[in-house]
């Protein structure tokens, strides 16, 4: 069995910066694929893990982070089908056990035994990564792996959230997207690509982010203080669906004020610790809250298709592996607008 060393940015101790080092990877066998990482997206989940705010029960340190990954196939095991050395691919980020009922339904993100690159096993902040099965890879079909890397999580999460409530998004319905960061901007574009007649209201405290939401297709981009008045002016039935991409106590409570009867809040963000909803209105008007974590393999494939068609895109700012801590700091400071940060190992 051959082994190789891969240069990587490693989390050794929560609360401390990542450190450059090496991990050892063996050659792929069976269904496995060795990927030369071309782009690894920098996500707020990475930031929370580095800070020690999002503990993973089965994380083993030191760990190469990075779960938004795309690259070029370097080597394949003997049982790999449909993929070849040199193919450009994105990596689906939730590797299910393939034995439980959720995996049998293709709902790998609900598998309690899932592995996640960069969280439970080495991820893409590394020159190479070993993917346990070719089934977790989707061909990019001409997309640049660097710009496509964020589609592996932020794009797929957006597609998964929209798909969960597509039956609610009829012609001329109103949707609120609370937040205007990377995931929210993907969400706006996915909604418009799949449901062109839906009116989208984006909500952000930042004028710069509201402008970005408008550029990406929002019909209206407003400050939270103007939400109730704006929804009532735009729709006689309030919002059928509200996507909460922030997920703190204030955002969910505000969104509940603009939901129609039988309306639904899709909770995507993880910035808060708990939800706050008015009991009377939630019960009487039968409001619903739906958690949405990631998406399916089909969602990844479909958002890649939308990106190839030019219907989904975000600017990309790249960092070499040596500057990964600078990328995390820029994200932490809130400097990233209309842009996804990508580490290029």
Buried (B, 14 or more C-beta within 10 A) or exposed (E): EEEBEBBBBBBEEBEEBBBEBBBEBEBBBEBBBBBBBBBBBBBBBBBBBBEEEBEEEEBEEBBBBBBBBBBBBBBBBEEBEEBEEEBBBBBBBBBBEEEBEBBEEEBBBBBEBBBBBBBBBBBBBBBBBBBBBBBBBBBBBEBBBBBBBBBBBBBBBBBBBBBBBEEBBEEEBBBBBBBBBBBBBBBBBBBBBBBEEBBBBBBBEBEEBBBBBBEBBBBBBBEBEEBEEBBEEBBEEBBBBBBBBBBBBEBBEBBBBBBBEEBBBBBBBBBBEEBEBEEEEBEEBEBBBEEBEBBBBBBBBBBBBBBBEEBBBBEBEBBEBEBBBEBBEBBEEEEBBBBBBBBBB
